[in-house]
Amino acid sequence: MRYLIYSASGIGDFFIALPCAEAIRRADPKAEIVFYSCSAPARVATQQELLPLQRAVDKVVYYSIKEPLHTLSFILRLGHKTFDYAFVVYRTYAAKIYTPWAARIANWVGKKSVGIKVPGNSAIHFDIEVPASHSLRKEYNGLLNAVGIEPLQSSHGILPESSLYPYLKTLSLCKTTGKRYVGLCVGAGSVTRKVNGKIICNDSKNWPYQRWVELARRLLWANYEVILLGGKKERQEMDAQGICMPQGAIDLVGSTGLKESIAATSVCSLVVCGDTGLMHAADAAGTPVLVLLGCSAPNVMPDDPYNSYIISDEPCCPCDFYSDEALYCKDKKCMAYITVEMVYDRIMKMLGTEEGRENI
């Protein structure tokens, strides 16, 4: 059997869709499973980089309204009715970020298409209904249920340890050292949208760097090993602001590749992060996450009982990171509301320390 599954183009999007592919793989070990997205070469290359870490998805391909010749070639290569099933998911904000092309491609390529009907697409064979408050992962579960495939009970730890080990080795990290690592992912993706032909970005989902420094220092004082994770953007911003992480922390910000960063989360007892792709990657690597939420609602998280979150009590929170409020917000009161003390206390509770239990 051949399955085509729509996934948005981010790192987190790959891991949100991965449990759907894993459920298919377990039900049909010989299946061919392909992810497709509306993307660009650089972004799809990032998802393709993730393929060696998992065992469910065979290939990642993309189409783009900016590349009509590539898109035509993409559709012709996939072929008419060559996949047994084509899955496509839309959210309530679909009109803002997707076009009906994803569903049209599913209808063209799949003998049976499965998804949520949206304006401009009425040919879906299996139409599922999912409340808007549900997570995307539950929508993927709805697709599986529609064709009689049992969804996974949890996405936690679906990446094979054997696929992560080579990247841990390059970092000289090991799960069996007896050390207790806490990972701190110091960046989150920007809220980004094109408005009147201009790209507007806002770091509405980011916790202030200085608070990450203070949190790292407190954890080191409590005899935890601290691993700092982030990309080149975070490194440049930290350097520009003169931010220095405390001595003793393992600072990997801007110095490791994506696969190495994901592998590093697998040795941690806990990863603390904002709404970012590494949140989903850490969960898939088998590590609980504590997520600091501002404009994002809790349903963006991996919905596993191992995980927890802290969210602001500000009246405007959450405002939905696709909203104008998140795009143009200047004071970011939602993230400023979350103090180092709040985060440290929650970490202690999640790790089950005596200090933490006293604060429950």
SVG drawing of the C-alpha trace seen along z (x, -y; Angstrom):
<svg xmlns="http://www.w3.org/2000/svg" viewBox="-18 -47 51 52">
<polyline fill="none" stroke="black" stroke-width="0.4" points="0.0,0.0 1.1,-3.6 0.3,-6.5 0.7,-10.2 0.5,-12.4 0.4,-16.2 2.7,-17.8 3.4,-21.5 7.0,-22.4 8.5,-23.0 10.6,-20.8 7.7,-20.5 5.3,-19.8 7.3,-16.8 7.1,-15.4 3.4,-16.2 2.7,-14.1 5.2,-11.4 3.0,-9.3 0.5,-9.0 3.2,-7.5 4.4,-5.3 0.9,-3.9 0.7,-3.1 4.1,-1.5 3.2,0.7 -0.1,1.8 1.6,2.2 5.3,2.8 5.8,2.9 3.9,-0.3 5.5,-3.2 4.9,-6.4 5.6,-9.9 5.2,-13.3 4.4,-16.2 4.2,-19.9 3.8,-23.4 7.3,-24.5 10.6,-25.7 13.9,-23.8 15.6,-24.9 12.7,-24.0 12.1,-20.7 15.8,-19.9 15.5,-20.4 12.7,-17.8 14.7,-15.5 17.6,-15.7 15.3,-14.2 14.6,-11.0 17.6,-9.0 16.3,-9.5 13.0,-7.6 11.7,-4.4 8.3,-5.3 8.6,-7.9 10.4,-7.0 10.5,-10.3 9.7,-14.0 8.6,-16.0 7.2,-19.5 5.3,-21.7 5.3,-25.5 3.0,-28.1 6.2,-30.1 7.7,-27.3 5.0,-26.4 7.3,-24.2 8.6,-22.3 5.0,-21.9 3.8,-20.6 6.7,-18.1 6.0,-17.2 2.3,-16.3 3.3,-14.4 5.9,-12.4 3.4,-11.4 1.0,-10.3 -2.8,-10.1 -4.4,-7.8 -1.0,-6.1 -1.4,-6.2 -3.9,-4.1 -4.6,-6.8 -3.8,-10.5 -4.2,-12.3 -4.5,-16.0 -5.2,-18.0 -6.4,-21.6 -6.9,-23.7 -9.5,-26.4 -6.9,-29.0 -6.4,-27.1 -7.5,-30.0 -4.6,-32.1 -1.8,-29.7 -2.9,-27.0 -4.6,-27.0 -6.9,-24.2 -4.0,-22.9 -2.9,-20.4 -6.4,-18.8 -6.5,-19.0 -3.2,-17.2 -4.5,-14.5 -7.6,-14.0 -5.5,-13.8 -2.9,-11.4 -4.9,-9.3 -7.4,-6.6 -9.0,-7.6 -8.4,-11.0 -8.9,-11.6 -9.2,-15.0 -11.2,-17.9 -13.3,-19.7 -12.5,-23.4 -13.8,-26.0 -12.6,-25.2 -12.4,-21.5 -15.4,-19.2 -14.0,-16.0 -12.5,-14.5 -13.6,-10.8 -13.4,-10.5 -14.4,-13.8 -13.5,-13.9 -14.8,-16.4 -12.5,-17.5 -13.3,-20.3 -11.0,-23.3 -9.7,-23.1 -8.1,-19.7 -4.5,-19.3 -3.2,-18.6 -2.0,-15.2 -5.6,-14.3 -6.7,-15.4 -4.1,-13.0 -5.6,-10.3 -9.0,-11.1 -7.5,-10.4 -6.3,-7.0 -9.6,-6.1 -11.4,-6.9 -9.5,-4.2 -9.5,-1.7 -5.9,-2.1 -5.3,-2.2 -3.5,-5.4 -0.6,-5.4 -1.5,-5.9 1.4,-8.2 4.1,-9.8 6.6,-9.7 9.8,-8.0 9.0,-6.9 12.5,-7.7 14.7,-4.6 17.6,-5.0 19.9,-3.3 19.2,-6.2 20.3,-8.8 23.4,-7.1 25.8,-8.1 25.0,-11.8 25.4,-11.5 28.8,-10.0 29.9,-13.0 28.9,-15.2 30.5,-12.9 27.2,-12.6 25.9,-9.3 22.7,-8.3 24.5,-5.9 26.9,-8.3 24.6,-8.7 24.4,-12.5 21.1,-14.3 20.9,-16.6 18.3,-19.3 18.1,-20.8 17.2,-24.4 16.1,-25.4 16.7,-29.1 14.9,-30.1 11.5,-29.6 10.4,-30.2 9.3,-33.7 5.7,-34.6 6.0,-35.4 3.5,-36.4 3.5,-38.3 1.4,-41.5 1.0,-43.6 3.9,-41.9 6.3,-42.4 7.5,-39.7 6.8,-40.7 8.5,-38.8 8.0,-39.0 9.7,-36.9 6.4,-36.7 7.1,-33.1 10.6,-33.8 11.4,-33.9 14.1,-36.6 17.6,-35.3 18.7,-36.7 16.1,-34.5 17.5,-31.5 20.9,-32.5 19.4,-32.8 17.6,-29.5 20.8,-27.7 22.7,-29.1 20.1,-27.9 20.1,-24.4 23.9,-24.2 23.8,-25.3 21.4,-22.4 24.0,-20.0 22.2,-19.4 24.1,-19.2 22.7,-21.9 22.7,-21.6 21.9,-24.8 20.3,-24.3 19.5,-26.7 20.4,-27.7 22.6,-30.3 20.0,-33.0 19.9,-32.6 23.8,-32.6 24.0,-35.8 21.3,-37.5 23.0,-36.4 26.4,-37.6 24.9,-40.9 23.3,-41.4 26.4,-40.3 24.6,-37.3 27.0,-34.8 25.8,-31.5 27.3,-30.5 30.5,-28.5 29.8,-24.8 26.8,-24.7 27.2,-22.7 26.6,-25.5 25.6,-24.0 23.7,-27.1 24.6,-27.7 27.4,-25.0 25.6,-21.8 23.4,-20.4 19.7,-19.6 20.2,-15.8 22.8,-16.4 20.5,-18.8 17.7,-16.3 20.0,-13.5 21.1,-15.8 17.5,-16.0 17.4,-12.3 20.0,-12.2 18.1,-14.8 15.7,-14.1 13.7,-17.1 13.8,-19.7 12.5,-23.3 11.5,-25.2 9.1,-27.6 6.7,-26.7 9.4,-25.3 10.2,-22.3 12.5,-20.9 9.5,-20.6 8.1,-17.9 11.5,-16.4 12.4,-16.0 9.0,-14.3 9.7,-11.9 13.2,-11.2 11.5,-10.1 12.2,-13.1 9.5,-15.0 9.1,-18.7 8.2,-21.7 6.8,-24.3 6.7,-28.1 3.6,-29.4 2.7,-33.0 0.7,-33.5 0.4,-29.8 -2.3,-27.7 -1.6,-24.4 -3.0,-22.4 0.3,-23.0 2.1,-20.7 2.6,-16.9 -0.4,-15.6 1.4,-13.2 1.0,-12.9 4.8,-13.2 4.7,-16.8 3.7,-20.1 3.5,-23.8 3.4,-27.2 1.1,-29.8 0.5,-33.5 -2.5,-34.7 -2.6,-37.8 -6.1,-38.5 -4.8,-38.5 -3.2,-35.1 -3.2,-33.0 -3.9,-35.2 -3.1,-32.5 0.3,-32.9 -1.3,-33.3 -3.2,-36.4 -2.5,-40.0 -2.1,-40.5 0.9,-38.1 2.4,-39.5 2.4,-43.1 2.8,-42.6 5.5,-44.9 5.5,-44.4 5.2,-40.5 3.7,-40.6 2.7,-37.0 6.3,-35.8 7.5,-38.4 4.9,-37.0 6.7,-33.7 9.4,-34.1 12.6,-32.1 11.1,-31.0 8.0,-29.6 10.0,-27.6 12.6,-26.3 9.8,-25.2 8.0,-23.3 11.3,-21.7 11.8,-20.4 8.3,-19.1 8.6,-17.3 12.0,-15.8 10.6,-14.6 13.2,-16.2 12.6,-16.7 12.8,-20.4 10.2,-20.2 7.8,-18.0 7.9,-20.6 6.6,-23.2 3.7,-21.1"/>
</svg>
